[in-house]
Protein backbone atom coordinates (compact mmCIF):
# COMPACT_ATOMS: atom_id res chain seq x y z
CA UNK A 1 0.00 0.00 0.00
CA UNK A 2 2.64 2.56 -1.01
CA UNK A 3 0.46 5.67 -1.34
CA UNK A 4 -1.72 4.68 1.62
CA UNK A 5 1.05 4.10 4.13
CA UNK A 6 3.27 6.95 2.95
CA UNK A 7 0.32 9.29 3.36
CA UNK A 8 -0.58 7.79 6.73
CA UNK A 9 2.85 8.43 8.21
CA UNK A 10 3.16 12.00 6.96
CA UNK A 11 -0.29 12.79 8.38
CA UNK A 12 0.56 11.04 11.65
CA UNK A 13 3.79 13.00 12.12
CA UNK A 14 1.98 16.26 11.32
CA UNK A 15 -0.71 15.41 13.89
CA UNK A 16 2.00 14.78 16.48
CA UNK A 17 3.63 18.11 15.62
CA UNK A 18 0.32 19.87 16.06
CA UNK A 19 -0.17 18.29 19.46
CA UNK A 20 3.36 19.11 20.64
CA UNK A 21 3.57 22.53 19.00
CA UNK A 22 6.81 21.72 17.20
CA UNK A 23 8.31 19.44 14.56
CA UNK A 24 11.21 18.14 16.64
CA UNK A 25 10.22 14.51 16.18
CA UNK A 26 9.95 15.02 12.42
CA UNK A 27 13.48 16.41 12.43
CA UNK A 28 14.88 13.05 13.53
CA UNK A 29 13.65 11.48 10.30
CA UNK A 30 13.53 14.46 7.96
CA UNK A 31 15.43 12.90 5.00
CA UNK A 32 12.99 9.99 5.02
CA UNK A 33 9.95 12.28 5.26
CA UNK A 34 11.31 14.29 2.33
CA UNK A 35 11.67 11.08 0.33
CA UNK A 36 8.06 10.13 1.07
CA UNK A 37 6.80 13.59 0.11
CA UNK A 38 8.72 13.39 -3.16
CA UNK A 39 7.10 10.03 -3.84
CA UNK A 40 3.61 11.44 -3.29
CA UNK A 41 4.48 14.43 -5.45
CA UNK A 42 5.10 12.01 -8.31
CA UNK A 43 2.62 9.20 -7.63
CA UNK A 44 0.02 10.46 -5.17
CA UNK A 45 -2.51 12.40 -7.22
CA UNK A 46 -3.51 9.54 -9.54
CA UNK A 47 -2.47 6.33 -7.75
CA UNK A 48 -1.44 3.33 -9.78
CA UNK A 49 -3.13 -0.06 -9.35
CA UNK A 50 -2.61 -0.96 -5.70
CA UNK A 51 -4.30 -1.70 -2.40
CA UNK A 52 -5.53 0.89 0.04
CA UNK A 53 -6.50 0.28 3.65
CA UNK A 54 -9.76 -1.23 2.37
CA UNK A 55 -7.65 -4.14 1.21
CA UNK A 56 -10.52 -6.64 1.34
CA UNK A 57 -12.03 -4.77 -1.63
CA UNK A 58 -8.99 -5.60 -3.78
CA UNK A 59 -6.64 -3.56 -5.94
CA UNK A 60 -7.88 -0.38 -7.59
CA UNK A 61 -6.19 2.13 -9.86
CA UNK A 62 -7.01 5.86 -9.91
CA UNK A 63 -8.59 5.65 -6.44
CA UNK A 64 -10.14 9.05 -5.68
CA UNK A 65 -10.26 8.64 -1.90
CA UNK A 66 -6.64 7.48 -1.88
CA UNK A 67 -5.73 10.52 -3.97
CA UNK A 68 -7.35 12.72 -1.32
CA UNK A 69 -5.14 11.14 1.35
CA UNK A 70 -2.02 11.84 -0.74
CA UNK A 71 -3.04 15.47 -1.23
CA UNK A 72 -3.67 15.98 2.47
CA UNK A 73 -0.35 14.28 3.26
CA UNK A 74 1.47 16.72 0.97
CA UNK A 75 -0.22 19.58 2.81
CA UNK A 76 0.80 17.97 6.11
CA UNK A 77 4.41 17.80 4.93
CA UNK A 78 4.24 21.50 4.02
CA UNK A 79 3.06 22.24 7.56
CA UNK A 80 6.00 20.26 8.99
CA UNK A 81 8.44 22.15 6.79
CA UNK A 82 6.93 25.43 7.98
CA UNK A 83 7.35 24.43 11.62
CA UNK A 84 11.00 23.59 10.89
CA UNK A 85 11.59 27.04 9.39
CA UNK A 86 12.01 25.73 5.85
CA UNK A 87 9.88 28.37 4.19
CA UNK A 88 10.80 27.54 0.61
CA UNK A 89 9.96 23.86 0.97
CA UNK A 90 6.76 24.69 2.82
CA UNK A 91 5.62 27.09 0.08
CA UNK A 92 6.44 24.59 -2.67
CA UNK A 93 4.47 21.74 -1.15
CA UNK A 94 1.59 23.89 0.04
CA UNK A 95 1.21 25.21 -3.52
CA UNK A 96 1.42 21.68 -4.93
CA UNK A 97 -1.20 20.35 -2.51
CA UNK A 98 -3.53 23.26 -3.32
CA UNK A 99 -3.12 22.68 -7.06
CA UNK A 100 -3.81 18.97 -6.65
CA UNK A 101 -6.91 19.70 -4.55
CA UNK A 102 -8.26 21.95 -7.30
CA UNK A 103 -7.63 19.30 -9.94
CA UNK A 104 -9.19 16.65 -7.69
CA UNK A 105 -12.40 18.63 -7.35
CA UNK A 106 -12.75 18.82 -11.15
CA UNK A 107 -11.48 15.40 -12.21
CA UNK A 108 -13.26 13.41 -9.50
CA UNK A 109 -16.62 15.14 -9.99
CA UNK A 110 -19.53 13.02 -11.16
CA UNK A 111 -22.52 15.32 -11.03
CA UNK A 112 -23.72 15.60 -7.44
CA UNK A 113 -20.87 13.58 -5.91
CA UNK A 114 -17.32 12.36 -6.51
CA UNK A 115 -16.29 9.08 -8.12
CA UNK A 116 -14.78 5.91 -6.73
CA UNK A 117 -11.99 6.15 -9.32
CA UNK A 118 -11.11 8.96 -11.70
CA UNK A 119 -11.85 6.77 -14.73
CA UNK A 120 -15.14 5.32 -13.46
CA UNK A 121 -18.18 7.54 -14.02
CA UNK A 122 -21.36 6.45 -12.31
CA UNK A 123 -19.53 5.29 -9.18
CA UNK A 124 -18.97 6.73 -5.70
CA UNK A 125 -17.16 6.06 -2.45
CA UNK A 126 -16.92 7.46 1.06
CA UNK A 127 -14.28 10.20 1.12
CA UNK A 128 -13.32 9.63 4.74
CA UNK A 129 -9.72 10.68 4.10
CA UNK A 130 -10.87 14.30 3.86
CA UNK A 131 -11.28 14.47 7.64
CA UNK A 132 -7.58 15.23 8.09
CA UNK A 133 -7.81 18.32 5.92
CA UNK A 134 -10.02 19.89 8.59
CA UNK A 135 -8.47 18.29 11.65
CA UNK A 136 -4.99 19.54 10.73
CA UNK A 137 -6.33 22.94 9.67
CA UNK A 138 -4.97 22.61 6.13
CA UNK A 139 -8.16 23.75 4.35
CA UNK A 140 -7.08 22.46 0.97
CA UNK A 141 -10.52 21.29 -0.16
CA UNK A 142 -13.45 23.70 -0.54
CA UNK A 143 -16.21 23.21 2.07
CA UNK A 144 -18.85 22.72 -0.63
CA UNK A 145 -17.21 19.41 -1.55
CA UNK A 146 -18.05 17.92 1.83
CA UNK A 147 -21.57 19.38 1.75
CA UNK A 148 -22.22 17.85 -1.66
CA UNK A 149 -20.83 14.49 -0.59
CA UNK A 150 -22.91 14.31 2.58
CA UNK A 151 -26.08 15.26 0.74
CA UNK A 152 -25.43 12.41 -1.69
CA UNK A 153 -24.53 9.92 1.04
CA UNK A 154 -27.74 10.65 2.90
CA UNK A 155 -29.70 9.71 -0.22
CA UNK A 156 -27.90 6.46 -1.02
CA UNK A 157 -27.34 4.94 2.42
CA UNK A 158 -29.00 1.64 3.31
CA UNK A 159 -31.17 0.88 6.39
CA UNK A 160 -28.14 0.02 8.52
CA UNK A 161 -25.55 2.42 7.22
CA UNK A 162 -23.70 3.95 4.31
CA UNK A 163 -21.91 1.37 2.12
CA UNK A 164 -18.18 1.81 1.71
CA UNK A 165 -18.62 2.48 -2.00
CA UNK A 166 -20.81 1.64 -4.96
CA UNK A 167 -19.35 -1.83 -5.56
CA UNK A 168 -20.85 -3.66 -2.57
CA UNK A 169 -23.37 -3.14 0.22
CA UNK A 170 -20.87 -3.79 3.00
CA UNK A 171 -19.32 -0.97 4.98
CA UNK A 172 -16.72 -0.07 7.58
CA UNK A 173 -18.17 1.17 10.85
CA UNK A 174 -15.16 3.35 11.62
CA UNK A 175 -15.18 5.01 8.23
CA UNK A 176 -18.86 5.93 8.59
CA UNK A 177 -18.09 7.73 11.84
CA UNK A 178 -15.29 9.63 10.09
CA UNK A 179 -17.42 10.48 7.06
CA UNK A 180 -20.25 11.68 9.29
CA UNK A 181 -18.03 14.54 10.53
CA UNK A 182 -17.06 15.98 7.14
CA UNK A 183 -19.39 18.99 7.11
CA UNK A 184 -19.32 19.65 10.84
CA UNK A 185 -23.12 19.81 10.77
CA UNK A 186 -24.98 17.99 13.53
CA UNK A 187 -27.82 17.00 11.19
CA UNK A 188 -25.40 15.30 8.80
CA UNK A 189 -23.66 13.54 11.67
CA UNK A 190 -26.88 12.18 13.10
CA UNK A 191 -28.17 11.17 9.66
CA UNK A 192 -25.23 8.81 9.16
CA UNK A 193 -24.83 7.67 12.76
CA UNK A 194 -28.51 6.80 13.22
CA UNK A 195 -28.46 3.78 10.86
CA UNK A 196 -25.16 2.65 12.40
CA UNK A 197 -26.81 2.73 15.82
CA UNK A 198 -29.69 0.69 14.40
CA UNK A 199 -27.18 -1.86 13.10
CA UNK A 200 -25.64 -2.33 16.54
CA UNK A 201 -29.06 -2.91 18.07
CA UNK A 202 -30.35 -5.14 15.28
CA UNK A 203 -27.48 -7.34 14.16
CA UNK A 204 -28.03 -11.03 14.96
CA UNK A 205 -24.28 -11.46 15.51
CA UNK A 206 -23.91 -10.66 19.21
CA UNK A 207 -20.13 -10.39 19.21
CA UNK A 208 -17.65 -7.68 20.22
CA UNK A 209 -18.15 -4.72 17.89
CA UNK A 210 -17.37 -5.50 14.27
CA UNK A 211 -16.09 -2.83 11.92
CA UNK A 212 -17.07 -4.66 8.69
CA UNK A 213 -20.73 -5.43 8.13
CA UNK A 214 -23.57 -5.52 5.58
CA UNK A 215 -25.73 -2.42 5.47
CA UNK A 216 -28.88 -4.03 4.02
CA UNK A 217 -29.43 -6.76 6.64
CA UNK A 218 -27.21 -5.86 9.65
CA UNK A 219 -25.10 -9.01 9.44
CA UNK A 220 -21.38 -9.18 10.10
CA UNK A 221 -19.14 -9.43 7.03
CA UNK A 222 -16.01 -10.14 9.06
CA UNK A 223 -13.68 -8.83 11.77
CA UNK A 224 -14.56 -8.13 15.39
CA UNK A 225 -13.02 -6.37 18.38
CA UNK A 226 -10.31 -4.74 16.27
CA UNK A 227 -8.54 -1.58 17.47
CA UNK A 228 -9.87 0.35 14.46
CA UNK A 229 -13.23 0.71 16.22
CA UNK A 230 -11.50 3.47 18.16
CA UNK A 231 -12.35 5.52 15.09
CA UNK A 232 -15.76 6.13 16.65
CA UNK A 233 -14.08 8.77 18.83
CA UNK A 234 -12.72 10.79 15.91
CA UNK A 235 -15.33 13.52 16.23
CA UNK A 236 -13.77 14.50 19.57
CA UNK A 237 -10.63 15.58 17.71
CA UNK A 238 -12.54 18.50 16.20
CA UNK A 239 -12.78 19.97 19.69
CA UNK A 240 -9.41 21.55 20.40
CA UNK A 241 -10.08 21.82 24.13
CA UNK A 242 -10.90 18.12 24.37
CA UNK A 243 -7.83 17.20 22.32
CA UNK A 244 -5.57 19.25 24.60
CA UNK A 245 -7.23 17.99 27.77
CA UNK A 246 -6.59 14.33 27.02
CA UNK A 247 -3.21 14.83 25.37
CA UNK A 248 -2.02 16.68 28.49
CA UNK A 249 -2.72 13.60 30.60
CA UNK A 250 0.31 11.90 29.07
CA UNK A 251 2.81 12.09 31.95
CA UNK A 252 5.35 9.47 30.95
CA UNK A 253 7.26 11.70 28.54
CA UNK A 254 8.91 8.64 27.09
CA UNK A 255 12.32 9.21 25.54
CA UNK A 256 15.46 7.46 24.32
CA UNK A 257 13.57 5.22 21.94
CA UNK A 258 15.61 2.92 19.75
CA UNK A 259 15.91 4.72 16.40
CA UNK A 260 13.66 3.63 13.58
CA UNK A 261 15.46 1.90 10.69
CA UNK A 262 16.23 4.46 8.03
CA UNK A 263 16.12 2.07 5.09
CA UNK A 264 16.08 4.35 2.05
CA UNK A 265 14.95 1.70 -0.42
LINRADA-V158132 format. One record per helix or strand. SS is the DSSP state (H for helix, E for strand). FROM is the first residue (numbers start at 1). LEN is the number of residues. If there is no record, write none. Layout:
ss:SS from:FROM len:LEN
ss:SS from:FROM len:LEN
This chain:
ss:H from:2 len:19
ss:H from:24 len:5
ss:H from:30 len:14
ss:E from:50 len:1
ss:H from:55 len:3
ss:E from:60 len:1
ss:E from:63 len:1
ss:H from:64 len:20
ss:H from:87 len:21
ss:E from:109 len:1
ss:E from:114 len:1
ss:E from:117 len:1
ss:E from:125 len:1
ss:H from:128 len:8
ss:H from:143 len:14
ss:E from:158 len:1
ss:E from:161 len:1
ss:E from:165 len:1
ss:E from:168 len:1
ss:E from:170 len:3
ss:H from:173 len:7
ss:H from:186 len:17
ss:E from:212 len:3
ss:E from:220 len:3
ss:H from:227 len:12
ss:H from:240 len:8
